[in-house]
Amino acid sequence: MAAPDGPEVLLVEDDEPTRRMVTTNLGARGYRVTEAPDGESALRRWEQRRPDLVIVDLGLPGISGLAVIHRIRTDGATPILVLSARDQERDKVAALDAGADDYLTKPFGKAELLARISAIMRRVDRAGVSGGTSGPLEAGSLQLEPGRHEARVGETSLSLTPTEFRLLEALVRAAGDIVPHLQLARAGWPAETDPDLLWLKPHLARLRSKVEAAGGPAIVAVRGVGYRIVVEPEAAAPG
């Protein structure tokens, strides 16, 4: 049997049966899986390999799963899928706020896990494929090149996750008009038929921080309606 030659996945999971099950199923579908049983080894493997996808449990010995996500997000846009037995809303929001792209609660079925991973990888592929609407976009000093998944403010490049890039693209394409919450959520998570609006706030907060820290236009919340990007200078509303 030939060795897998598909996307590389870093699997961070301290429960050995779960780790073996995920590794076996992904390997059978062509993914190359690197395992890490704790947060410390996960960060070492992340630095060494820079995988295409990270799957991480929150309840790890030593360095927590949230800390792993935070560290990866300081200098990487690799998509992150959380696997966790924690099913409280606050835990999901904390993981998304830290930078996770999706959250799957244990116990989960093999089919759902594979569907979530496939959806994430499709979104990444779309972000890097040129199409008829992938020409450069501008909003003041902010420039986007969707076909290359590149964003910059002036000469400063922005390190955005695929989800953040899709959200920013939707805002820029609206040219200052309000993008309603549901429309924005569907842009950010196109593979979800019913995206959770709770996902928007933490992702938009991180996106806003990155864009505005580089001197780009403000992203403002319009209470109860949606978000918009401020093309012309004006006082940013609290959101």
PyRosetta script that sets phi, psi and omega in degrees:
from pyrosetta import init, pose_from_sequence

init()
pose = pose_from_sequence("MAAPDGPEVLLVEDDEPTRRMVTTNLGARGYRVTEAPDGESALRRWEQRRPDLVIVDLGLPGISGLAVIHRIRTDGATPILVLSARDQERDKVAALDAGADDYLTKPFGKAELLARISAIMRRVDRAGVSGGTSGPLEAGSLQLEPGRHEARVGETSLSLTPTEFRLLEALVRAAGDIVPHLQLARAGWPAETDPDLLWLKPHLARLRSKVEAAGGPAIVAVRGVGYRIVVEPEAAAPG")
pose.set_psi(1, 128.8)
pose.set_omega(1, -178.1)
pose.set_phi(2, -68.4)
pose.set_psi(2, 148.2)
pose.set_omega(2, 178.2)
pose.set_phi(3, -69.1)
pose.set_psi(3, 146.2)
pose.set_omega(3, 178.2)
pose.set_phi(4, -59.5)
pose.set_psi(4, 142.6)
pose.set_omega(4, 179.7)
pose.set_phi(5, -131.4)
pose.set_psi(5, 20.4)
pose.set_omega(5, -179.8)
pose.set_phi(6, -87.8)
pose.set_psi(6, -161.8)
pose.set_omega(6, -179.5)
pose.set_phi(7, -57.8)
pose.set_psi(7, 147.1)
pose.set_omega(7, 179.7)
pose.set_phi(8, -91.6)
pose.set_psi(8, 132.7)
pose.set_omega(8, -178.2)
pose.set_phi(9, -118.9)
pose.set_psi(9, 131.4)
pose.set_omega(9, 170.6)
pose.set_phi(10, -96.9)
pose.set_psi(10, 115.4)
pose.set_omega(10, -178.7)
pose.set_phi(11, -103.7)
pose.set_psi(11, 115.2)
pose.set_omega(11, -177.8)
pose.set_phi(12, -109.5)
pose.set_psi(12, 102.3)
pose.set_omega(12, -173.0)
pose.set_phi(13, -153.8)
pose.set_psi(13, 125.9)
pose.set_omega(13, -178.3)
pose.set_phi(14, -87.4)
pose.set_psi(14, -16.1)
pose.set_omega(14, 179.3)
pose.set_phi(15, -84.8)
pose.set_psi(15, 112.2)
pose.set_omega(15, -173.2)
pose.set_phi(16, -61.7)
pose.set_psi(16, -44.2)
pose.set_omega(16, 178.6)
pose.set_phi(17, -59.2)
pose.set_psi(17, -41.3)
pose.set_omega(17, 177.9)
pose.set_phi(18, -64.9)
pose.set_psi(18, -41.9)
pose.set_omega(18, -179.4)
pose.set_phi(19, -61.6)
pose.set_psi(19, -44.5)
pose.set_omega(19, -179.4)
pose.set_phi(20, -65.6)
pose.set_psi(20, -41.0)
pose.set_omega(20, -179.4)
pose.set_phi(21, -62.9)
pose.set_psi(21, -46.9)
pose.set_omega(21, -178.8)
pose.set_phi(22, -65.4)
pose.set_psi(22, -45.0)
pose.set_omega(22, -179.3)
pose.set_phi(23, -60.5)
pose.set_psi(23, -44.7)
pose.set_omega(23, -178.9)
pose.set_phi(24, -62.0)
pose.set_psi(24, -46.2)
pose.set_omega(24, -177.4)
pose.set_phi(25, -68.6)
pose.set_psi(25, -38.7)
pose.set_omega(25, 178.8)
pose.set_phi(26, -71.7)
pose.set_psi(26, -39.8)
pose.set_omega(26, 178.9)
pose.set_phi(27, -61.4)
pose.set_psi(27, -37.2)
pose.set_omega(27, 179.4)
pose.set_phi(28, -66.6)
pose.set_psi(28, -18.7)
pose.set_omega(28, -179.7)
pose.set_phi(29, -107.1)
pose.set_psi(29, 16.7)
pose.set_omega(29, 171.3)
pose.set_phi(30, 94.0)
pose.set_psi(30, -3.7)
pose.set_omega(30, 178.6)
pose.set_phi(31, -75.9)
pose.set_psi(31, 145.8)
pose.set_omega(31, 173.0)
pose.set_phi(32, -97.4)
pose.set_psi(32, 118.1)
pose.set_omega(32, -172.6)
pose.set_phi(33, -109.7)
pose.set_psi(33, 127.1)
pose.set_omega(33, 170.6)
pose.set_phi(34, -107.9)
pose.set_psi(34, 127.6)
pose.set_omega(34, -175.6)
pose.set_phi(35, -99.2)
pose.set_psi(35, 148.5)
pose.set_omega(35, 173.2)
pose.set_phi(36, -143.5)
pose.set_psi(36, 124.8)
pose.set_omega(36, -176.7)
pose.set_phi(37, -86.9)
pose.set_psi(37, -6.3)
pose.set_omega(37, -178.8)
pose.set_phi(38, -153.1)
pose.set_psi(38, 170.4)
pose.set_omega(38, -175.7)
pose.set_phi(39, -66.2)
pose.set_psi(39, -36.5)
pose.set_omega(39, -178.6)
pose.set_phi(40, -63.5)
pose.set_psi(40, -50.5)
pose.set_omega(40, 179.5)
pose.set_phi(41, -67.0)
pose.set_psi(41, -30.5)
pose.set_omega(41, 178.1)
pose.set_phi(42, -61.5)
pose.set_psi(42, -44.5)
pose.set_omega(42, -178.3)
pose.set_phi(43, -68.4)
pose.set_psi(43, -35.0)
pose.set_omega(43, 176.6)
pose.set_phi(44, -64.4)
pose.set_psi(44, -44.9)
pose.set_omega(44, -179.2)
pose.set_phi(45, -68.2)
pose.set_psi(45, -34.5)
pose.set_omega(45, 176.5)
pose.set_phi(46, -60.4)
pose.set_psi(46, -47.0)
pose.set_omega(46, -179.0)
pose.set_phi(47, -65.2)
pose.set_psi(47, -37.4)
pose.set_omega(47, -177.1)
pose.set_phi(48, -74.0)
pose.set_psi(48, -38.3)
pose.set_omega(48, -166.2)
pose.set_phi(49, -112.9)
pose.set_psi(49, -26.2)
pose.set_omega(49, -177.1)
pose.set_phi(50, 45.7)
pose.set_psi(50, 68.9)
pose.set_omega(50, -174.2)
pose.set_phi(51, -69.8)
pose.set_psi(51, 173.6)
pose.set_omega(51, 179.5)
pose.set_phi(52, -83.5)
pose.set_psi(52, -21.5)
pose.set_omega(52, -178.9)
pose.set_phi(53, -152.2)
pose.set_psi(53, 141.9)
pose.set_omega(53, 174.4)
pose.set_phi(54, -116.6)
pose.set_psi(54, 128.5)
pose.set_omega(54, 172.9)
pose.set_phi(55, -113.4)
pose.set_psi(55, 122.7)
pose.set_omega(55, -171.6)
pose.set_phi(56, -136.0)
pose.set_psi(56, 137.1)
pose.set_omega(56, 171.8)
pose.set_phi(57, -84.9)
pose.set_psi(57, 149.2)
pose.set_omega(57, 179.0)
pose.set_phi(58, -81.5)
pose.set_psi(58, -38.1)
pose.set_omega(58, -175.3)
pose.set_phi(59, -87.8)
pose.set_psi(59, 77.0)
pose.set_omega(59, -178.4)
pose.set_phi(60, -105.1)
pose.set_psi(60, 152.0)
pose.set_omega(60, 172.6)
pose.set_phi(61, -70.8)
pose.set_psi(61, 144.9)
pose.set_omega(61, 180.0)
pose.set_phi(62, 73.5)
pose.set_psi(62, -121.5)
pose.set_omega(62, 179.7)
pose.set_phi(63, -65.2)
pose.set_psi(63, 128.1)
pose.set_omega(63, -176.2)
pose.set_phi(64, -73.3)
pose.set_psi(64, 162.4)
pose.set_omega(64, 175.5)
pose.set_phi(65, -60.9)
pose.set_psi(65, -37.6)
pose.set_omega(65, 178.0)
pose.set_phi(66, -62.4)
pose.set_psi(66, -40.4)
pose.set_omega(66, 178.9)
pose.set_phi(67, -65.5)
pose.set_psi(67, -36.6)
pose.set_omega(67, 176.8)
pose.set_phi(68, -62.2)
pose.set_psi(68, -45.1)
pose.set_omega(68, 179.5)
pose.set_phi(69, -61.5)
pose.set_psi(69, -46.4)
pose.set_omega(69, 179.2)
pose.set_phi(70, -57.0)
pose.set_psi(70, -45.0)
pose.set_omega(70, -177.3)
pose.set_phi(71, -64.2)
pose.set_psi(71, -44.9)
pose.set_omega(71, 179.9)
pose.set_phi(72, -61.8)
pose.set_psi(72, -39.4)
pose.set_omega(72, -176.4)
pose.set_phi(73, -73.2)
pose.set_psi(73, -13.2)
pose.set_omega(73, 178.7)
pose.set_phi(74, -68.4)
pose.set_psi(74, -26.8)
pose.set_omega(74, -178.5)
pose.set_phi(75, -146.7)
pose.set_psi(75, 18.6)
pose.set_omega(75, -179.6)
pose.set_phi(76, -144.1)
pose.set_psi(76, 149.0)
pose.set_omega(76, 178.9)
pose.set_phi(77, -108.6)
pose.set_psi(77, 12.4)
pose.set_omega(77, 180.0)
pose.set_phi(78, -55.8)
pose.set_psi(78, 132.3)
pose.set_omega(78, 178.6)
pose.set_phi(79, -63.5)
pose.set_psi(79, 144.4)
pose.set_omega(79, -176.4)
pose.set_phi(80, -128.2)
pose.set_psi(80, 127.5)
pose.set_omega(80, 174.7)
pose.set_phi(81, -112.0)
pose.set_psi(81, 126.2)
pose.set_omega(81, 178.4)
pose.set_phi(82, -92.8)
pose.set_psi(82, 134.1)
pose.set_omega(82, 168.8)
pose.set_phi(83, -114.3)
pose.set_psi(83, 122.5)
pose.set_omega(83, -176.5)
pose.set_phi(84, -154.0)
pose.set_psi(84, 147.0)
pose.set_omega(84, 173.9)
pose.set_phi(85, -79.9)
pose.set_psi(85, -10.7)
pose.set_omega(85, 179.7)
pose.set_phi(86, -76.3)
pose.set_psi(86, 116.7)
pose.set_omega(86, -174.5)
pose.set_phi(87, -112.7)
pose.set_psi(87, 11.3)
pose.set_omega(87, 178.6)
pose.set_phi(88, -78.9)
pose.set_psi(88, 146.4)
pose.set_omega(88, -179.3)
pose.set_phi(89, -57.1)
pose.set_psi(89, -39.2)
pose.set_omega(89, -177.4)
pose.set_phi(90, -62.6)
pose.set_psi(90, -34.2)
pose.set_omega(90, 178.8)
pose.set_phi(91, -69.5)
pose.set_psi(91, -40.7)
pose.set_omega(91, 178.8)
pose.set_phi(92, -64.6)
pose.set_psi(92, -43.9)
pose.set_omega(92, 179.5)
pose.set_phi(93, -63.7)
pose.set_psi(93, -40.3)
pose.set_omega(93, 179.7)
pose.set_phi(94, -62.3)
pose.set_psi(94, -41.7)
pose.set_omega(94, 179.6)
pose.set_phi(95, -66.4)
pose.set_psi(95, -43.6)
pose.set_omega(95, 178.7)
pose.set_phi(96, -66.0)
pose.set_psi(96, -37.9)
pose.set_omega(96, 178.8)
pose.set_phi(97, -65.1)
pose.set_psi(97, -34.1)
pose.set_omega(97, 179.0)
pose.set_phi(98, -71.3)
pose.set_psi(98, -22.6)
pose.set_omega(98, 177.3)
pose.set_phi(99, 131.2)
pose.set_psi(99, 4.6)
pose.set_omega(99, 178.1)
pose.set_phi(100, -68.1)
pose.set_psi(100, 149.2)
pose.set_omega(100, 179.1)
pose.set_phi(101, -94.8)
pose.set_psi(101, -25.1)
pose.set_omega(101, -179.2)
pose.set_phi(102, -154.9)
pose.set_psi(102, 163.4)
pose.set_omega(102, -173.9)
pose.set_phi(103, -142.8)
pose.set_psi(103, 123.2)
pose.set_omega(103, -179.5)
pose.set_phi(104, -121.3)
pose.set_psi(104, 124.3)
pose.set_omega(104, -175.6)
pose.set_phi(105, -87.7)
pose.set_psi(105, 134.9)
pose.set_omega(105, 174.0)
pose.set_phi(106, -79.3)
pose.set_psi(106, 148.5)
pose.set_omega(106, -7.4)
pose.set_phi(107, -74.3)
pose.set_psi(107, 149.4)
pose.set_omega(107, -179.3)
pose.set_phi(108, -130.6)
pose.set_psi(108, 157.1)
pose.set_omega(108, 177.3)
pose.set_phi(109, -87.1)
pose.set_psi(109, 153.8)
pose.set_omega(109, 179.4)
pose.set_phi(110, -60.4)
pose.set_psi(110, -39.6)
pose.set_omega(110, -177.8)
pose.set_phi(111, -64.0)
pose.set_psi(111, -41.7)
pose.set_omega(111, -179.9)
pose.set_phi(112, -66.9)
pose.set_psi(112, -41.4)
pose.set_omega(112, 178.2)
pose.set_phi(113, -58.4)
pose.set_psi(113, -48.4)
pose.set_omega(113, -178.4)
pose.set_phi(114, -65.3)
pose.set_psi(114, -36.1)
pose.set_omega(114, 178.2)
pose.set_phi(115, -65.7)
pose.set_psi(115, -42.2)
pose.set_omega(115, 179.2)
pose.set_phi(116, -63.4)
pose.set_psi(116, -44.5)
pose.set_omega(116, -179.6)
pose.set_phi(117, -64.6)
pose.set_psi(117, -43.0)
pose.set_omega(117, 178.3)
pose.set_phi(118, -60.4)
pose.set_psi(118, -41.1)
pose.set_omega(118, 179.3)
pose.set_phi(119, -63.6)
pose.set_psi(119, -43.0)
pose.set_omega(119, 178.6)
pose.set_phi(120, -62.0)
pose.set_psi(120, -45.9)
pose.set_omega(120, -177.8)
pose.set_phi(121, -67.9)
pose.set_psi(121, -33.0)
pose.set_omega(121, 175.3)
pose.set_phi(122, -64.6)
pose.set_psi(122, -40.2)
pose.set_omega(122, 179.1)
pose.set_phi(123, -64.3)
pose.set_psi(123, -38.7)
pose.set_omega(123, 177.5)
pose.set_phi(124, -64.7)
pose.set_psi(124, -43.3)
pose.set_omega(124, 179.1)
pose.set_phi(125, -60.8)
pose.set_psi(125, -43.2)
pose.set_omega(125, -179.7)
pose.set_phi(126, -61.7)
pose.set_psi(126, -36.5)
pose.set_omega(126, -178.0)
pose.set_phi(127, -64.8)
pose.set_psi(127, -23.5)
pose.set_omega(127, -177.7)
pose.set_phi(128, -105.9)
pose.set_psi(128, 5.6)
pose.set_omega(128, -177.4)
pose.set_phi(129, -105.4)
pose.set_psi(129, 129.7)
pose.set_omega(129, 178.7)
pose.set_phi(130, -76.7)
pose.set_psi(130, 146.3)
pose.set_omega(130, 177.4)
pose.set_phi(131, -148.5)
pose.set_psi(131, -171.8)
pose.set_omega(131, -176.3)
pose.set_phi(132, -67.1)
pose.set_psi(132, -20.4)
pose.set_omega(132, -179.3)
pose.set_phi(133, -111.0)
pose.set_psi(133, 22.9)
pose.set_omega(133, -173.1)
pose.set_phi(134, -102.5)
pose.set_psi(134, 16.8)
pose.set_omega(134, 177.7)
pose.set_phi(135, -68.7)
pose.set_psi(135, 167.2)
pose.set_omega(135, -178.8)
pose.set_phi(136, -57.9)
pose.set_psi(136, 143.9)
pose.set_omega(136, 177.3)
pose.set_phi(137, -125.6)
pose.set_psi(137, 150.2)
pose.set_omega(137, -178.9)
pose.set_phi(138, -136.0)
pose.set_psi(138, 147.3)
pose.set_omega(138, 170.8)
pose.set_phi(139, -143.9)
pose.set_psi(139, 92.5)
pose.set_omega(139, -174.3)
pose.set_phi(140, 63.7)
pose.set_psi(140, -125.3)
pose.set_omega(140, -179.1)
pose.set_phi(141, -80.8)
pose.set_psi(141, -6.0)
pose.set_omega(141, -178.4)
pose.set_phi(142, -87.8)
pose.set_psi(142, 130.4)
pose.set_omega(142, 178.5)
pose.set_phi(143, -126.2)
pose.set_psi(143, 135.4)
pose.set_omega(143, 178.7)
pose.set_phi(144, -122.9)
pose.set_psi(144, 140.6)
pose.set_omega(144, 171.0)
pose.set_phi(145, -124.7)
pose.set_psi(145, 89.4)
pose.set_omega(145, -175.4)
pose.set_phi(146, -56.7)
pose.set_psi(146, -37.4)
pose.set_omega(146, -178.6)
pose.set_phi(147, -62.7)
pose.set_psi(147, -25.6)
pose.set_omega(147, 179.9)
pose.set_phi(148, -107.6)
pose.set_psi(148, -1.6)
pose.set_omega(148, -175.8)
pose.set_phi(149, 54.9)
pose.set_psi(149, 48.5)
pose.set_omega(149, -179.8)
pose.set_phi(150, -120.9)
pose.set_psi(150, 139.7)
pose.set_omega(150, 176.2)
pose.set_phi(151, -139.3)
pose.set_psi(151, 140.4)
pose.set_omega(151, 178.7)
pose.set_phi(152, -151.8)
pose.set_psi(152, 154.4)
pose.set_omega(152, 171.9)
pose.set_phi(153, -115.5)
pose.set_psi(153, 111.2)
pose.set_omega(153, -172.7)
pose.set_phi(154, 61.8)
pose.set_psi(154, -120.0)
pose.set_omega(154, 178.4)
pose.set_phi(155, -98.9)
pose.set_psi(155, 2.8)
pose.set_omega(155, -177.4)
pose.set_phi(156, -93.0)
pose.set_psi(156, 118.4)
pose.set_omega(156, 177.3)
pose.set_phi(157, -78.9)
pose.set_psi(157, 143.4)
pose.set_omega(157, 177.6)
pose.set_phi(158, -103.5)
pose.set_psi(158, 132.6)
pose.set_omega(158, 175.9)
pose.set_phi(159, -93.1)
pose.set_psi(159, 101.1)
pose.set_omega(159, -175.2)
pose.set_phi(160, -115.8)
pose.set_psi(160, 143.5)
pose.set_omega(160, 172.4)
pose.set_phi(161, -71.8)
pose.set_psi(161, 162.1)
pose.set_omega(161, 176.6)
pose.set_phi(162, -55.1)
pose.set_psi(162, -39.8)
pose.set_omega(162, 179.2)
pose.set_phi(163, -65.6)
pose.set_psi(163, -45.7)
pose.set_omega(163, 179.0)
pose.set_phi(164, -60.6)
pose.set_psi(164, -39.7)
pose.set_omega(164, -179.8)
pose.set_phi(165, -63.6)
pose.set_psi(165, -42.9)
pose.set_omega(165, 179.9)
pose.set_phi(166, -64.6)
pose.set_psi(166, -39.6)
pose.set_omega(166, 177.9)
pose.set_phi(167, -63.7)
pose.set_psi(167, -44.6)
pose.set_omega(167, -179.2)
pose.set_phi(168, -65.4)
pose.set_psi(168, -40.7)
pose.set_omega(168, 178.9)
pose.set_phi(169, -60.6)
pose.set_psi(169, -42.0)
pose.set_omega(169, 179.5)
pose.set_phi(170, -62.9)
pose.set_psi(170, -39.7)
pose.set_omega(170, 179.6)
pose.set_phi(171, -68.5)
pose.set_psi(171, -42.2)
pose.set_omega(171, -179.0)
pose.set_phi(172, -67.2)
pose.set_psi(172, -40.6)
pose.set_omega(172, 179.4)
pose.set_phi(173, -63.2)
pose.set_psi(173, -27.1)
pose.set_omega(173, 178.8)
pose.set_phi(174, -75.6)
pose.set_psi(174, -10.6)
pose.set_omega(174, 172.8)
pose.set_phi(175, 54.7)
pose.set_psi(175, 42.7)
pose.set_omega(175, 176.9)
pose.set_phi(176, 97.2)
pose.set_psi(176, -14.8)
pose.set_omega(176, 176.3)
pose.set_phi(177, -74.6)
pose.set_psi(177, 159.1)
pose.set_omega(177, 179.3)
pose.set_phi(178, -72.7)
pose.set_psi(178, 132.9)
pose.set_omega(178, 172.1)
pose.set_phi(179, -102.5)
pose.set_psi(179, 114.1)
pose.set_omega(179, -177.8)
pose.set_phi(180, -58.5)
pose.set_psi(180, 153.6)
pose.set_omega(180, -177.3)
pose.set_phi(181, -51.5)
pose.set_psi(181, -50.0)
pose.set_omega(181, -175.4)
pose.set_phi(182, -65.9)
pose.set_psi(182, -41.7)
pose.set_omega(182, 178.5)
pose.set_phi(183, -61.8)
pose.set_psi(183, -40.2)
pose.set_omega(183, -179.6)
pose.set_phi(184, -68.4)
pose.set_psi(184, -40.6)
pose.set_omega(184, 178.6)
pose.set_phi(185, -63.1)
pose.set_psi(185, -39.6)
pose.set_omega(185, 179.3)
pose.set_phi(186, -68.7)
pose.set_psi(186, -30.7)
pose.set_omega(186, 175.9)
pose.set_phi(187, -70.2)
pose.set_psi(187, -38.6)
pose.set_omega(187, -178.4)
pose.set_phi(188, -73.8)
pose.set_psi(188, -33.7)
pose.set_omega(188, -177.3)
pose.set_phi(189, -129.3)
pose.set_psi(189, 70.7)
pose.set_omega(189, -172.6)
pose.set_phi(190, -64.9)
pose.set_psi(190, -21.0)
pose.set_omega(190, -179.2)
pose.set_phi(191, -84.2)
pose.set_psi(191, -9.5)
pose.set_omega(191, -179.5)
pose.set_phi(192, -91.0)
pose.set_psi(192, 128.4)
pose.set_omega(192, 178.2)
pose.set_phi(193, -74.5)
pose.set_psi(193, -28.2)
pose.set_omega(193, -178.7)
pose.set_phi(194, -138.6)
pose.set_psi(194, 71.8)
pose.set_omega(194, -176.2)
pose.set_phi(195, -62.9)
pose.set_psi(195, 141.8)
pose.set_omega(195, -179.2)
pose.set_phi(196, -76.9)
pose.set_psi(196, 122.5)
pose.set_omega(196, -178.7)
pose.set_phi(197, -66.0)
pose.set_psi(197, -18.1)
pose.set_omega(197, 177.0)
pose.set_phi(198, -64.0)
pose.set_psi(198, -22.4)
pose.set_omega(198, -179.6)
pose.set_phi(199, -70.2)
pose.set_psi(199, -23.7)
pose.set_omega(199, -173.8)
pose.set_phi(200, -64.5)
pose.set_psi(200, -48.1)
pose.set_omega(200, -169.9)
pose.set_phi(201, -58.9)
pose.set_psi(201, -50.1)
pose.set_omega(201, -179.9)
pose.set_phi(202, -65.9)
pose.set_psi(202, -37.2)
pose.set_omega(202, 179.1)
pose.set_phi(203, -68.6)
pose.set_psi(203, -41.2)
pose.set_omega(203, 178.3)
pose.set_phi(204, -67.1)
pose.set_psi(204, -33.7)
pose.set_omega(204, 178.8)
pose.set_phi(205, -64.2)
pose.set_psi(205, -44.0)
pose.set_omega(205, 178.3)
pose.set_phi(206, -67.1)
pose.set_psi(206, -42.1)
pose.set_omega(206, 179.5)
pose.set_phi(207, -62.0)
pose.set_psi(207, -46.7)
pose.set_omega(207, 179.2)
pose.set_phi(208, -57.9)
pose.set_psi(208, -43.4)
pose.set_omega(208, -179.1)
pose.set_phi(209, -61.3)
pose.set_psi(209, -44.2)
pose.set_omega(209, -178.8)
pose.set_phi(210, -65.7)
pose.set_psi(210, -45.8)
pose.set_omega(210, -176.9)
pose.set_phi(211, -67.7)
pose.set_psi(211, -46.7)
pose.set_omega(211, -176.0)
pose.set_phi(212, -72.5)
pose.set_psi(212, -31.5)
pose.set_omega(212, 177.5)
pose.set_phi(213, -64.7)
pose.set_psi(213, -28.3)
pose.set_omega(213, 178.6)
pose.set_phi(214, -86.0)
pose.set_psi(214, 0.0)
pose.set_omega(214, 179.8)
pose.set_phi(215, 90.0)
pose.set_psi(215, 16.0)
pose.set_omega(215, -179.8)
pose.set_phi(216, -83.3)
pose.set_psi(216, -178.9)
pose.set_omega(216, -178.3)
pose.set_phi(217, -67.5)
pose.set_psi(217, 154.2)
pose.set_omega(217, 179.9)
pose.set_phi(218, -73.8)
pose.set_psi(218, 146.3)
pose.set_omega(218, 171.6)
pose.set_phi(219, -111.5)
pose.set_psi(219, 118.4)
pose.set_omega(219, -172.8)
pose.set_phi(220, -117.6)
pose.set_psi(220, 148.1)
pose.set_omega(220, 176.0)
pose.set_phi(221, -90.8)
pose.set_psi(221, 135.9)
pose.set_omega(221, 173.2)
pose.set_phi(222, -106.8)
pose.set_psi(222, 105.0)
pose.set_omega(222, -168.4)
pose.set_phi(223, -50.9)
pose.set_psi(223, 126.4)
pose.set_omega(223, 176.5)
pose.set_phi(224, 77.4)
pose.set_psi(224, -0.2)
pose.set_omega(224, -175.8)
pose.set_phi(225, -121.7)
pose.set_psi(225, -59.5)
pose.set_omega(225, -176.9)
pose.set_phi(226, 172.8)
pose.set_psi(226, -146.1)
pose.set_omega(226, -179.2)
pose.set_phi(227, -134.9)
pose.set_psi(227, 157.6)
pose.set_omega(227, 174.1)
pose.set_phi(228, -146.3)
pose.set_psi(228, 156.7)
pose.set_omega(228, 174.6)
pose.set_phi(229, -100.8)
pose.set_psi(229, 135.4)
pose.set_omega(229, -175.7)
pose.set_phi(230, -87.7)
pose.set_psi(230, 102.2)
pose.set_omega(230, -176.9)
pose.set_phi(231, -71.8)
pose.set_psi(231, -42.4)
pose.set_omega(231, 176.9)
pose.set_phi(232, -101.7)
pose.set_psi(232, 145.9)
pose.set_omega(232, -178.7)
pose.set_phi(233, -57.5)
pose.set_psi(233, 132.4)
pose.set_omega(233, 173.7)
pose.set_phi(234, -162.7)
pose.set_psi(234, 165.1)
pose.set_omega(234, -179.1)
pose.set_phi(235, -67.0)
pose.set_psi(235, 129.5)
pose.set_omega(235, -179.1)
pose.set_phi(236, -77.2)
pose.set_psi(236, 131.0)
pose.set_omega(236, 176.5)
pose.set_phi(237, -76.2)
pose.set_psi(237, 146.3)
pose.set_omega(237, 177.8)
pose.set_phi(238, -65.0)
pose.set_psi(238, 144.2)
pose.set_omega(238, -179.3)
pose.set_phi(239, -148.7)
pose.dump_pdb("model.pdb")
